[in-house]
Amino acid sequence: AQEVAELKAPPETKYLAIGTVDSFGKLVNSPGATHKLIKGGNVLFFLKSDQFELNKYLNRLVGIQGVLSDAPAGWEGNRIVTVTSIELIGVPAPEPAMEEGK
């Protein structure tokens, strides 16, 4: 049983999520997060961290690990990640432009 505990996680579980960091902006009624993680135009998670300066990762593609918690009332449907690890993967590819006439 001890041998099983030492197995490495498969690569796809290296991160809790992968996406692009975006700022929350100045909100009066903030959910307690400062940033959001976006993929394909959808918010994956709200982000906060005392350990990392998330502004350094703005508009960058990152992989994150962290502790999940529920968002406060009024922000249901999204969860907050307190980031414990963040790794720069690169700059996200631009969204494909819509073709005219379609």
MMTF fields as JSON, N, C-alpha, C and O atoms, coordinates in Angstrom:
{
  "mmtfVersion": "1.0.0",
  "mmtfProducer": "UNKNOWN",
  "numBonds": 407,
  "numAtoms": 408,
  "numGroups": 102,
  "numChains": 1,
  "numModels": 1,
  "chainsPerModel": [1],
  "groupsPerChain": [102],
  "chainIdList": ["A"],
  "bondAtomList": [4, 2, 8, 6, 12, 10, 16, 14, 20, 18, 24, 22, 28, 26, 32, 30, 36, 34, 40, 38, 44, 42, 48, 46, 52, 50, 56, 54, 60, 58, 64, 62, 68, 66, 72, 70, 76, 74, 80, 78, 84, 82, 88, 86, 92, 90, 96, 94, 100, 98, 104, 102, 108, 106, 112, 110, 116, 114, 120, 118, 124, 122, 128, 126, 132, 130, 136, 134, 140, 138, 144, 142, 148, 146, 152, 150, 156, 154, 160, 158, 164, 162, 168, 166, 172, 170, 176, 174, 180, 178, 184, 182, 188, 186, 192, 190, 196, 194, 200, 198, 204, 202, 208, 206, 212, 210, 216, 214, 220, 218, 224, 222, 228, 226, 232, 230, 236, 234, 240, 238, 244, 242, 248, 246, 252, 250, 256, 254, 260, 258, 264, 262, 268, 266, 272, 270, 276, 274, 280, 278, 284, 282, 288, 286, 292, 290, 296, 294, 300, 298, 304, 302, 308, 306, 312, 310, 316, 314, 320, 318, 324, 322, 328, 326, 332, 330, 336, 334, 340, 338, 344, 342, 348, 346, 352, 350, 356, 354, 360, 358, 364, 362, 368, 366, 372, 370, 376, 374, 380, 378, 384, 382, 388, 386, 392, 390, 396, 394, 400, 398, 404, 402],
  "bondOrderList": [1, 1, 1, 1, 1, 1, 1, 1, 1, 1, 1, 1, 1, 1, 1, 1, 1, 1, 1, 1, 1, 1, 1, 1, 1, 1, 1, 1, 1, 1, 1, 1, 1, 1, 1, 1, 1, 1, 1, 1, 1, 1, 1, 1, 1, 1, 1, 1, 1, 1, 1, 1, 1, 1, 1, 1, 1, 1, 1, 1, 1, 1, 1, 1, 1, 1, 1, 1, 1, 1, 1, 1, 1, 1, 1, 1, 1, 1, 1, 1, 1, 1, 1, 1, 1, 1, 1, 1, 1, 1, 1, 1, 1, 1, 1, 1, 1, 1, 1, 1, 1],
  "groupList": [{"groupName": "ALA", "atomNameList": ["N", "CA", "C", "O"], "elementList": ["N", "C", "C", "O"], "formalChargeList": [0, 0, 0, 0], "bondAtomList": [1, 0, 2, 1, 3, 2], "bondOrderList": [1, 1, 2], "singleLetterCode": "A", "chemCompType": "L-PEPTIDE LINKING"}, {"groupName": "GLN", "atomNameList": ["N", "CA", "C", "O"], "elementList": ["N", "C", "C", "O"], "formalChargeList": [0, 0, 0, 0], "bondAtomList": [1, 0, 2, 1, 3, 2], "bondOrderList": [1, 1, 2], "singleLetterCode": "Q", "chemCompType": "L-PEPTIDE LINKING"}, {"groupName": "GLU", "atomNameList": ["N", "CA", "C", "O"], "elementList": ["N", "C", "C", "O"], "formalChargeList": [0, 0, 0, 0], "bondAtomList": [1, 0, 2, 1, 3, 2], "bondOrderList": [1, 1, 2], "singleLetterCode": "E", "chemCompType": "L-PEPTIDE LINKING"}, {"groupName": "VAL", "atomNameList": ["N", "CA", "C", "O"], "elementList": ["N", "C", "C", "O"], "formalChargeList": [0, 0, 0, 0], "bondAtomList": [1, 0, 2, 1, 3, 2], "bondOrderList": [1, 1, 2], "singleLetterCode": "V", "chemCompType": "L-PEPTIDE LINKING"}, {"groupName": "LEU", "atomNameList": ["N", "CA", "C", "O"], "elementList": ["N", "C", "C", "O"], "formalChargeList": [0, 0, 0, 0], "bondAtomList": [1, 0, 2, 1, 3, 2], "bondOrderList": [1, 1, 2], "singleLetterCode": "L", "chemCompType": "L-PEPTIDE LINKING"}, {"groupName": "LYS", "atomNameList": ["N", "CA", "C", "O"], "elementList": ["N", "C", "C", "O"], "formalChargeList": [0, 0, 0, 0], "bondAtomList": [1, 0, 2, 1, 3, 2], "bondOrderList": [1, 1, 2], "singleLetterCode": "K", "chemCompType": "L-PEPTIDE LINKING"}, {"groupName": "PRO", "atomNameList": ["N", "CA", "C", "O"], "elementList": ["N", "C", "C", "O"], "formalChargeList": [0, 0, 0, 0], "bondAtomList": [1, 0, 2, 1, 3, 2], "bondOrderList": [1, 1, 2], "singleLetterCode": "P", "chemCompType": "L-PEPTIDE LINKING"}, {"groupName": "THR", "atomNameList": ["N", "CA", "C", "O"], "elementList": ["N", "C", "C", "O"], "formalChargeList": [0, 0, 0, 0], "bondAtomList": [1, 0, 2, 1, 3, 2], "bondOrderList": [1, 1, 2], "singleLetterCode": "T", "chemCompType": "L-PEPTIDE LINKING"}, {"groupName": "TYR", "atomNameList": ["N", "CA", "C", "O"], "elementList": ["N", "C", "C", "O"], "formalChargeList": [0, 0, 0, 0], "bondAtomList": [1, 0, 2, 1, 3, 2], "bondOrderList": [1, 1, 2], "singleLetterCode": "Y", "chemCompType": "L-PEPTIDE LINKING"}, {"groupName": "ILE", "atomNameList": ["N", "CA", "C", "O"], "elementList": ["N", "C", "C", "O"], "formalChargeList": [0, 0, 0, 0], "bondAtomList": [1, 0, 2, 1, 3, 2], "bondOrderList": [1, 1, 2], "singleLetterCode": "I", "chemCompType": "L-PEPTIDE LINKING"}, {"groupName": "GLY", "atomNameList": ["N", "CA", "C", "O"], "elementList": ["N", "C", "C", "O"], "formalChargeList": [0, 0, 0, 0], "bondAtomList": [1, 0, 2, 1, 3, 2], "bondOrderList": [1, 1, 2], "singleLetterCode": "G", "chemCompType": "PEPTIDE LINKING"}, {"groupName": "ASP", "atomNameList": ["N", "CA", "C", "O"], "elementList": ["N", "C", "C", "O"], "formalChargeList": [0, 0, 0, 0], "bondAtomList": [1, 0, 2, 1, 3, 2], "bondOrderList": [1, 1, 2], "singleLetterCode": "D", "chemCompType": "L-PEPTIDE LINKING"}, {"groupName": "SER", "atomNameList": ["N", "CA", "C", "O"], "elementList": ["N", "C", "C", "O"], "formalChargeList": [0, 0, 0, 0], "bondAtomList": [1, 0, 2, 1, 3, 2], "bondOrderList": [1, 1, 2], "singleLetterCode": "S", "chemCompType": "L-PEPTIDE LINKING"}, {"groupName": "PHE", "atomNameList": ["N", "CA", "C", "O"], "elementList": ["N", "C", "C", "O"], "formalChargeList": [0, 0, 0, 0], "bondAtomList": [1, 0, 2, 1, 3, 2], "bondOrderList": [1, 1, 2], "singleLetterCode": "F", "chemCompType": "L-PEPTIDE LINKING"}, {"groupName": "ASN", "atomNameList": ["N", "CA", "C", "O"], "elementList": ["N", "C", "C", "O"], "formalChargeList": [0, 0, 0, 0], "bondAtomList": [1, 0, 2, 1, 3, 2], "bondOrderList": [1, 1, 2], "singleLetterCode": "N", "chemCompType": "L-PEPTIDE LINKING"}, {"groupName": "HIS", "atomNameList": ["N", "CA", "C", "O"], "elementList": ["N", "C", "C", "O"], "formalChargeList": [0, 0, 0, 0], "bondAtomList": [1, 0, 2, 1, 3, 2], "bondOrderList": [1, 1, 2], "singleLetterCode": "H", "chemCompType": "L-PEPTIDE LINKING"}, {"groupName": "ARG", "atomNameList": ["N", "CA", "C", "O"], "elementList": ["N", "C", "C", "O"], "formalChargeList": [0, 0, 0, 0], "bondAtomList": [1, 0, 2, 1, 3, 2], "bondOrderList": [1, 1, 2], "singleLetterCode": "R", "chemCompType": "L-PEPTIDE LINKING"}, {"groupName": "TRP", "atomNameList": ["N", "CA", "C", "O"], "elementList": ["N", "C", "C", "O"], "formalChargeList": [0, 0, 0, 0], "bondAtomList": [1, 0, 2, 1, 3, 2], "bondOrderList": [1, 1, 2], "singleLetterCode": "W", "chemCompType": "L-PEPTIDE LINKING"}, {"groupName": "MET", "atomNameList": ["N", "CA", "C", "O"], "elementList": ["N", "C", "C", "O"], "formalChargeList": [0, 0, 0, 0], "bondAtomList": [1, 0, 2, 1, 3, 2], "bondOrderList": [1, 1, 2], "singleLetterCode": "M", "chemCompType": "L-PEPTIDE LINKING"}],
  "groupTypeList": [0, 1, 2, 3, 0, 2, 4, 5, 0, 6, 6, 2, 7, 5, 8, 4, 0, 9, 10, 7, 3, 11, 12, 13, 10, 5, 4, 3, 14, 12, 6, 10, 0, 7, 15, 5, 4, 9, 5, 10, 10, 14, 3, 4, 13, 13, 4, 5, 12, 11, 1, 13, 2, 4, 14, 5, 8, 4, 14, 16, 4, 3, 10, 9, 1, 10, 3, 4, 12, 11, 0, 6, 0, 10, 17, 2, 10, 14, 16, 9, 3, 7, 3, 7, 12, 9, 2, 4, 9, 10, 3, 6, 0, 6, 2, 6, 0, 18, 2, 2, 10, 5],
  "groupIdList": [1, 2, 3, 4, 5, 6, 7, 8, 9, 10, 11, 12, 13, 14, 15, 16, 17, 18, 19, 20, 21, 22, 23, 24, 25, 26, 27, 28, 29, 30, 31, 32, 33, 34, 35, 36, 37, 38, 39, 40, 41, 42, 43, 44, 45, 46, 47, 48, 49, 50, 51, 52, 53, 54, 55, 56, 57, 58, 59, 60, 61, 62, 63, 64, 65, 66, 67, 68, 69, 70, 71, 72, 73, 74, 75, 76, 77, 78, 79, 80, 81, 82, 83, 84, 85, 86, 87, 88, 89, 90, 91, 92, 93, 94, 95, 96, 97, 98, 99, 100, 101, 102],
  "secStructList": [7, 2, 2, 2, 2, 6, 1, 7, 7, 7, 4, 4, 4, 1, 7, 1, 3, 3, 3, 3, 3, 3, 3, 7, 7, 7, 7, 1, 1, 7, 7, 1, 7, 1, 3, 3, 3, 3, 3, 6, 6, 3, 3, 3, 3, 3, 3, 3, 7, 1, 1, 1, 7, 4, 4, 4, 4, 5, 6, 7, 3, 3, 3, 3, 3, 3, 3, 3, 3, 3, 7, 7, 6, 6, 7, 6, 6, 7, 3, 3, 3, 3, 3, 3, 3, 3, 3, 3, 3, 3, 7, 7, 7, 7, 7, 7, 7, 7, 7, 6, 6, 7],
  "xCoordList": [0.83, 0.0, 0.864, 0.477, 2.025, 2.902, 3.435, 3.602, 3.702, 4.206, 3.219, 3.637, 1.926, 0.902, 0.941, 0.774, 1.158, 1.173, 2.33, 2.263, 3.388, 4.557, 4.458, 5.329, 3.417, 3.261, 3.047, 2.34, 3.662, 3.491, 2.139, 1.635, 1.566, 0.299, 0.543, 1.607, -0.417, -0.253, -0.138, -0.642, 0.518, 0.751, -0.506, -0.455, -1.628, -2.843, -3.371, -4.231, -2.873, -3.314, -2.255, -2.322, -1.283, -0.234, -0.83, -0.332, -1.895, -2.538, -3.994, -4.636, -4.497, -5.93, -6.657, -7.716, -6.061, -6.657, -5.59, -4.573, -5.847, -4.994, -5.871, -6.952, -5.418, -6.179, -5.396, -4.214, -6.059, -5.453, -5.894, -7.077, -4.936, -5.231, -5.769, -5.197, -6.874, -7.47, -7.767, -8.039, -7.711, -7.981, -9.483, -10.275, -9.864, -11.264, -11.7, -12.888, -10.74, -11.099, -11.529, -11.368, -12.064, -12.487, -13.976, -14.821, -14.276, -15.665, -15.999, -15.181, -17.182, -17.628, -17.926, -17.548, -18.601, -19.01, -18.184, -18.706, -16.904, -15.989, -16.267, -16.689, -16.033, -16.238, -15.079, -15.041, -14.135, -12.984, -11.796, -10.763, -11.929, -10.836, -10.357, -11.086, -9.124, -8.571, -8.484, -8.39, -8.517, -8.337, -9.276, -9.946, -9.307, -10.085, -9.272, -8.431, -9.531, -8.873, -9.88, -10.971, -9.505, -10.429, -9.903, -8.698, -10.822, -10.472, -11.63, -12.77, -11.344, -12.387, -13.486, -14.639, -13.147, -14.139, -14.972, -15.809, -14.753, -15.504, -14.625, -13.437, -15.212, -14.483, -14.429, -15.462, -13.212, -13.052, -13.119, -13.842, -12.34, -12.268, -11.98, -11.433, -12.361, -11.875, -10.563, -10.415, -9.619, -8.308, -7.98, -8.356, -7.272, -6.683, -5.403, -5.249, -4.488, -3.237, -2.524, -2.421, -2.031, -1.159, 0.296, 1.208, 0.496, 1.819, 2.392, 3.606, 1.529, 1.971, 1.361, 0.231, 2.106, 1.611, 0.943, 1.611, -0.371, -1.081, -1.039, -1.179, -0.85, -0.751, 0.42, 0.393, 1.436, 2.583, 2.199, 2.932, 1.048, 0.608, -0.564, -1.149, -0.911, -2.043, -1.878, -0.806, -2.958, -3.002, -1.978, -1.553, -1.585, -0.645, -1.36, -2.272, -0.926, -1.451, -0.682, 0.544, -1.408, -0.772, -1.452, -2.594, -0.722, -1.277, -1.262, -0.259, -2.348, -2.428, -2.75, -3.351, -2.334, -2.76, -3.233, -2.782, -4.127, -4.582, -5.693, -6.07, -6.198, -7.255, -8.58, -8.726, -9.53, -10.859, -11.755, -11.749, -12.525, -13.564, -14.75, -14.606, -15.909, -17.106, -17.098, -16.639, -17.607, -17.742, -18.889, -19.792, -18.857, -19.926, -21.252, -21.316, -22.299, -23.631, -23.594, -22.945, -24.299, -24.321, -23.311, -23.375, -22.384, -21.357, -21.427, -20.446, -22.568, -22.726, -22.394, -22.539, -21.954, -21.611, -20.125, -19.631, -19.415, -17.965, -17.35, -17.961, -16.133, -15.422, -14.146, -13.613, -13.672, -12.444, -11.301, -11.436, -10.169, -8.956, -7.964, -7.602, -7.531, -6.411, -5.161, -4.848, -4.459, -3.366, -2.182, -1.671, -1.744, -0.573, 0.595, 1.737, 0.309, 1.344, 0.838, -0.308, 1.703, 1.335, 2.551, 3.665, 2.326, 3.417, 3.058, 1.993, 3.959, 3.747, 3.925, 4.967, 2.901, 2.96, 3.28, 3.994, 2.756, 3.04, 1.997, 1.236, 1.985, 1.0, -0.1, 0.199, -1.361, -2.44, -2.529, -2.215, -2.953, -3.173, -4.341, -5.298, -4.283, -5.416, -6.668, -6.605, -7.797, -9.067, -9.206, -8.86, -9.698, -9.84, -10.825, -11.894, -10.445, -11.302, -12.505, -12.399, -13.64, -14.834, -14.729, -14.356, -15.056, -15.014, -16.225, -17.333, -15.993, -17.09, -18.086, -17.713, -19.339, -20.38, -20.9, -21.698, -20.468, -20.96, -21.698, -22.183],
  "yCoordList": [-1.199, 0.0, 1.248, 2.266, 1.188, 2.342, 2.691, 3.867, 1.674, 1.912, 2.723, 3.573, 2.483, 3.196, 4.686, 5.515, 5.036, 6.438, 7.2, 8.422, 6.497, 7.157, 7.352, 7.981, 6.823, 6.983, 8.45, 9.175, 8.865, 10.257, 10.414, 9.491, 11.594, 11.898, 11.981, 12.436, 11.554, 11.694, 13.168, 14.023, 13.49, 14.89, 15.747, 16.936, 15.163, 15.974, 16.47, 17.351, 15.922, 16.398, 17.285, 17.541, 17.751, 18.624, 19.935, 20.525, 20.382, 21.643, 21.402, 20.491, 22.217, 22.234, 22.746, 22.24, 23.766, 24.338, 25.08, 25.511, 25.216, 25.987, 27.024, 26.701, 28.259, 29.319, 30.617, 30.644, 31.684, 33.007, 33.851, 33.892, 34.521, 35.368, 36.713, 37.344, 37.136, 38.432, 39.134, 38.486, 40.46, 41.237, 41.323, 41.276, 41.448, 41.632, 43.066, 43.341, 43.979, 45.385, 45.894, 45.207, 47.069, 47.674, 47.42, 48.064, 46.484, 46.152, 46.609, 46.489, 47.122, 47.52, 46.266, 46.175, 45.307, 44.085, 42.911, 42.042, 42.889, 41.855, 40.53, 40.53, 39.41, 38.106, 37.703, 36.571, 38.606, 38.259, 37.817, 37.437, 37.86, 37.497, 38.754, 39.74, 38.702, 39.851, 39.628, 40.581, 38.349, 38.001, 36.86, 36.287, 36.546, 35.397, 34.619, 35.18, 33.333, 32.459, 32.16, 31.658, 32.473, 32.379, 31.388, 31.297, 30.651, 29.759, 29.769, 29.498, 30.081, 30.103, 31.107, 30.882, 32.211, 33.24, 32.959, 33.778, 31.821, 31.461, 31.576, 31.257, 32.03, 32.109, 30.707, 30.101, 30.207, 28.902, 29.041, 28.311, 30.003, 30.225, 31.695, 32.405, 32.134, 33.403, 33.071, 31.984, 34.001, 33.747, 34.776, 35.944, 34.316, 35.216, 34.569, 33.348, 35.411, 34.877, 35.918, 37.079, 35.507, 36.345, 36.01, 36.766, 34.877, 34.341, 34.842, 34.997, 35.095, 35.477, 36.809, 37.123, 37.589, 38.839, 38.472, 38.366, 38.279, 37.781, 38.763, 38.349, 40.053, 41.025, 40.728, 41.119, 40.048, 39.687, 38.661, 38.459, 38.018, 36.97, 37.411, 36.592, 38.702, 39.201, 38.856, 39.033, 38.362, 37.999, 36.946, 36.87, 36.14, 35.05, 33.721, 33.618, 32.725, 31.372, 30.712, 30.611, 30.267, 29.683, 28.383, 28.11, 27.599, 26.443, 26.75, 27.24, 26.472, 26.788, 25.564, 24.596, 25.64, 24.73, 25.614, 26.752, 25.111, 25.919, 25.25, 24.105, 26.01, 25.532, 26.127, 27.345, 25.259, 25.694, 26.079, 25.438, 27.137, 27.505, 28.057, 28.497, 28.03, 28.533, 30.053, 30.693, 30.617, 32.072, 32.515, 31.73, 33.775, 34.262, 34.409, 34.3, 34.655, 34.851, 35.94, 36.973, 35.688, 36.632, 36.277, 36.809, 35.389, 34.968, 33.456, 32.851, 32.849, 31.404, 30.985, 31.766, 29.762, 29.247, 29.346, 28.735, 30.099, 30.188, 29.845, 30.045, 29.328, 29.003, 29.826, 30.235, 30.06, 30.824, 29.85, 28.89, 30.109, 29.346, 30.261, 31.315, 29.856, 30.521, 29.86, 28.714, 30.591, 30.021, 29.658, 30.498, 28.384, 27.915, 27.652, 27.532, 27.562, 27.338, 27.894, 27.661, 28.631, 29.162, 29.035, 29.39, 28.53, 28.309, 28.929, 28.664, 29.759, 30.397, 29.362, 28.713, 29.216, 28.281, 29.039, 28.526, 30.26, 31.06, 32.139, 32.476, 32.664, 33.672, 32.94, 32.177, 33.147, 32.423, 32.8, 33.926, 31.863, 32.135, 33.094, 33.013, 33.998, 34.914, 34.154, 33.111, 34.699, 34.089, 34.203, 35.244, 33.178, 33.267, 34.37, 34.507, 35.139, 36.221, 35.635, 34.618, 36.29, 35.816, 36.218, 37.345, 35.3, 35.602, 36.441, 36.229, 37.386, 38.239, 37.413, 36.484, 37.775, 37.098, 35.83, 35.114, 35.54, 34.316, 34.657, 33.764],
  "zCoordList": [0.0, 0.0, 0.0, -0.575, 0.634, 0.689, -0.701, -1.023, -1.526, -2.88, -3.708, -4.494, -3.551, -4.307, -3.982, -4.877, -2.72, -2.302, -2.947, -3.08, -3.347, -3.915, -5.429, -6.029, -6.041, -7.489, -7.838, -7.138, -8.915, -9.361, -10.038, -10.678, -9.885, -10.549, -12.046, -12.466, -12.865, -14.309, -14.686, -13.957, -15.816, -16.185, -16.24, -15.928, -16.632, -16.765, -15.421, -15.388, -14.311, -13.01, -12.351, -11.148, -13.131, -12.6, -12.097, -11.139, -12.747, -12.372, -12.016, -12.541, -11.13, -10.85, -12.095, -12.466, -12.736, -13.949, -14.741, -14.199, -16.036, -16.935, -17.605, -18.096, -17.629, -18.277, -18.283, -17.941, -18.671, -18.765, -17.575, -17.237, -16.944, -15.789, -16.27, -17.158, -15.671, -15.974, -14.649, -13.639, -14.667, -13.464, -13.226, -14.168, -11.968, -11.632, -11.867, -12.037, -11.879, -11.978, -10.62, -9.611, -10.594, -9.328, -9.125, -9.747, -8.254, -7.949, -6.538, -5.625, -6.371, -5.032, -4.215, -3.047, -4.83, -4.135, -4.658, -5.358, -4.319, -4.794, -4.073, -2.917, -4.751, -4.103, -3.2, -2.717, -2.967, -2.136, -2.959, -2.407, -4.269, -5.163, -5.892, -6.0, -6.388, -7.094, -8.6, -9.375, -9.009, -10.416, -10.776, -9.918, -12.064, -12.52, -13.54, -14.242, -13.611, -14.575, -15.668, -15.4, -16.912, -18.041, -19.069, -19.304, -19.675, -20.788, -21.761, -21.382, -23.015, -24.038, -23.754, -24.122, -23.104, -22.801, -21.556, -21.174, -20.925, -19.714, -18.479, -18.521, -17.382, -16.119, -15.505, -15.221, -15.308, -14.667, -13.149, -12.47, -12.631, -11.193, -10.922, -11.766, -9.728, -9.194, -8.484, -7.926, -8.503, -7.908, -6.834, -6.929, -5.815, -4.83, -4.324, -4.358, -3.855, -3.331, -2.493, -2.89, -1.335, -0.527, -0.859, -0.527, -1.511, -1.779, -3.11, -3.24, -4.093, -5.432, -5.845, -5.47, -6.615, -7.185, -8.513, -9.541, -8.484, -9.671, -10.84, -11.99, -10.57, -11.665, -12.598, -13.765, -12.103, -12.948, -14.016, -14.984, -13.831, -14.756, -15.632, -16.34, -15.587, -16.381, -17.856, -18.434, -18.454, -19.872, -20.252, -21.405, -19.29, -19.537, -19.305, -18.485, -20.04, -19.874, -18.736, -18.781, -17.721, -16.541, -16.139, -16.509, -15.377, -14.696, -13.211, -12.691, -12.525, -11.099, -10.256, -10.724, -9.012, -7.959, -6.825, -6.695, -6.011, -4.898, -4.121, -4.37, -3.172, -2.28, -2.753, -2.854, -3.038, -3.504, -2.342, -1.291, -2.55, -1.591, -2.367, -3.507, -1.749, -2.412, -2.424, -1.478, -3.498, -3.588, -2.684, -2.399, -2.229, -1.354, -2.086, -3.311, -1.326, -1.892, -2.954, -2.788, -4.04, -5.154, -6.227, -7.335, -5.92, -6.885, -7.11, -7.543, -6.824, -6.972, -8.394, -9.335, -8.536, -9.852, -10.134, -11.081, -9.332, -9.451, -8.106, -7.056, -8.155, -6.926, -6.875, -7.906, -5.679, -5.477, -5.235, -4.475, -5.893, -5.646, -4.943, -5.465, -3.761, -3.107, -3.679, -3.356, -4.525, -5.326, -4.436, -3.695, -4.518, -3.785, -4.724, -4.281, -6.025, -7.027, -8.351, -8.736, -9.044, -10.35, -11.26, -10.878, -12.453, -13.395, -14.731, -15.289, -15.238, -16.527, -17.629, -17.726, -18.451, -19.575, -20.854, -21.716, -20.989, -22.174, -22.37, -21.463, -23.568, -23.945, -24.699, -25.618, -24.338, -25.02, -26.486, -26.874, -27.28, -28.699, -28.841, -28.071, -29.804, -29.985, -30.388, -31.038, -29.988, -30.366, -31.884, -32.443, -32.566, -34.019, -34.405, -33.81, -35.399, -35.868, -36.598, -37.283, -36.44, -37.137, -38.611, -38.935, -39.474, -40.903, -41.294, -40.802, -42.177, -42.614, -43.431, -44.147, -43.302, -44.08, -43.438, -44.044, -42.238, -41.571, -40.323, -39.629]
}
